[in-house]
Amino acid sequence: MQLTLTTPRLILRPFTVSDAADVHVLVSAREVAALAANIPHPYQQGMAERWIATHESAYTTGLGVTFAITQRADERLCGAINFVIDPDHHNAELGYWIGLPYWNQGYAKEAARELIQYGFSHLDLYRIYASHLGQNLASGRVMQKVGMHYEGCLRQHLLKWGVYDDVIYYGVIRNDFSA
Ligand SMILES: CC(C)(COP(=O)(O)OP(=O)(O)OC[C@H]1O[C@@H](n2cnc3c(N)ncnc32)[C@H](O)[C@@H]1OP(=O)(O)O)[C@@H](O)C(=O)NCCC(=O)NCCS
């Protein structure tokens, strides 16, 4: 059973199909898709349901875990955060998005800190890494603030909406994080 995690302002819980309509609204925003490497835009009907339907098998096979980021105060969905896990190497790629109405309130940092802690303490991960587009300075800031370290830049690696952009990698090793 996938755990539910709590932070001072957030509850991180598994998605259910009843979240699909809210996911659709939040992820459809052009501003959200514009900064992420892999969110389709326009975000078509049915995509949220299909995405949510992948979560349970990813969790049971140990290949990933995804949490809905919800506000403790009113249970409102404000984003998502996940690991894509490579069990052979005890590493995972961290990913996240926050809905536009909830930006710049510290939610990504709060959720990412909790997930990294959970990854090292409950998922037996040794290394956690993440990447962001060069233009996505806010995501880079989140990675820095949660204790990840700059690892390198793949210059002009992705063609995002017709423009080549860098992909910048951050990572943290379990021993660094505990220290
Ligand atoms: C990136 C994203 C997750 C950040 O979520 P958030 O909840 O707003 O992040 P937080 O409030 O926790 O932290 C944002 C940090 O970036 C800073 N920031 C915001 N906009 C910025 C900008 N344009 N340039 C530089 N820094 C910026 C904030 O000041 C804050 O830093 P601080 O702690 O030093 O004040 C959110 O903007 C998002 O979902 N974007 C679209 C999807 C996406 O980019 N996903 C990640 C893919 S790698």
The ligand as a Tripos MOL2 file, in Angstrom:
@<TRIPOS>MOLECULE
LIG
   48    50     1     0     0
SMALL
NO_CHARGES

@<TRIPOS>ATOM
      1 C1          8.8270   24.7810  -11.1170 C.3       1 LIG1
      2 C2          7.6320   24.7180  -10.1800 C.3       1 LIG1
      3 C3          7.3700   23.2650   -9.8120 C.3       1 LIG1
      4 C4          7.9240   25.5270   -8.9240 C.3       1 LIG1
      5 O1          6.8450   25.3300   -8.0150 O.3       1 LIG1
      6 P1          6.5880   26.3690   -6.8180 P.3       1 LIG1
      7 O2          5.7000   25.6930   -5.8360 O.co2     1 LIG1
      8 O3          6.1650   27.6530   -7.3690 O.co2     1 LIG1
      9 O4          8.0750   26.4750   -6.2140 O.3       1 LIG1
     10 P2          8.4780   27.0700   -4.7980 P.3       1 LIG1
     11 O5          7.5240   28.1710   -4.4430 O.co2     1 LIG1
     12 O6          8.6560   25.9710   -3.8250 O.co2     1 LIG1
     13 O7          9.9380   27.6620   -5.1060 O.3       1 LIG1
     14 C5         10.1360   28.4390   -6.2610 C.3       1 LIG1
     15 C6         11.4820   29.1200   -6.1690 C.3       1 LIG1
     16 O8         11.8190   29.6510   -7.4490 O.3       1 LIG1
     17 C7         11.9350   31.0620   -7.3860 C.3       1 LIG1
     18 N1         11.4500   31.5680   -8.6470 N.ar      1 LIG1
     19 C8         10.1840   31.6560   -9.0950 C.ar      1 LIG1
     20 N2         10.1580   32.1560  -10.3460 N.ar      1 LIG1
     21 C9         11.4500   32.3790  -10.6860 C.ar      1 LIG1
     22 C10        12.0900   32.8800  -11.8580 C.ar      1 LIG1
     23 N3         11.3880   33.2350  -12.9300 N.pl3     1 LIG1
     24 N4         13.4370   32.9530  -11.8470 N.ar      1 LIG1
     25 C11        14.1680   32.5600  -10.7820 C.ar      1 LIG1
     26 N5         13.6110   32.0750   -9.6460 N.ar      1 LIG1
     27 C12        12.2730   31.9880   -9.6150 C.ar      1 LIG1
     28 C13        11.1180   31.4510   -6.1870 C.3       1 LIG1
     29 O9         11.4980   32.7100   -5.6800 O.3       1 LIG1
     30 C14        11.4690   30.3080   -5.2440 C.3       1 LIG1
     31 O10        12.7960   30.4460   -4.7760 O.3       1 LIG1
     32 P3         13.1480   30.9280   -3.2580 P.3       1 LIG1
     33 O11        12.8360   29.7640   -2.3830 O.co2     1 LIG1
     34 O12        14.5950   31.2290   -3.3090 O.co2     1 LIG1
     35 O13        12.2590   32.0850   -2.9860 O.co2     1 LIG1
     36 C15         6.3610   25.3110  -10.8570 C.3       1 LIG1
     37 O14         6.6670   26.5950  -11.3290 O.3       1 LIG1
     38 C16         5.8550   24.4660  -12.0100 C.2       1 LIG1
     39 O15         5.1520   23.4910  -11.7950 O.2       1 LIG1
     40 N6          6.2000   24.8340  -13.2300 N.am      1 LIG1
     41 C17         5.7060   24.1400  -14.4160 C.3       1 LIG1
     42 C18         6.0800   22.6650  -14.4910 C.3       1 LIG1
     43 C19         7.5300   22.4600  -14.1550 C.2       1 LIG1
     44 O16         8.3480   23.2950  -14.4260 O.2       1 LIG1
     45 N7          7.8380   21.3160  -13.5450 N.am      1 LIG1
     46 C20         9.2140   21.0040  -13.2240 C.3       1 LIG1
     47 C21         9.8920   20.4730  -14.4140 C.3       1 LIG1
     48 S1         11.6350   20.3140  -14.1310 S.3       1 LIG1
@<TRIPOS>BOND
     1     1     2 1
     2     2     3 1
     3     2     4 1
     4     2    36 1
     5     4     5 1
     6     5     6 1
     7     6     7 2
     8     6     8 1
     9     6     9 1
    10     9    10 1
    11    10    11 2
    12    10    12 1
    13    10    13 1
    14    13    14 1
    15    14    15 1
    16    15    16 1
    17    15    30 1
    18    16    17 1
    19    17    18 1
    20    17    28 1
    21    18    19 ar
    22    18    27 ar
    23    19    20 ar
    24    20    21 ar
    25    21    22 ar
    26    21    27 ar
    27    22    23 1
    28    22    24 ar
    29    24    25 ar
    30    25    26 ar
    31    26    27 ar
    32    28    29 1
    33    28    30 1
    34    30    31 1
    35    31    32 1
    36    32    33 2
    37    32    34 1
    38    32    35 1
    39    36    37 1
    40    36    38 1
    41    38    39 2
    42    38    40 1
    43    40    41 1
    44    41    42 1
    45    42    43 1
    46    43    44 2
    47    43    45 1
    48    45    46 1
    49    46    47 1
    50    47    48 1
@<TRIPOS>SUBSTRUCTURE
     1 LIG1         1 GROUP 0 **** ****
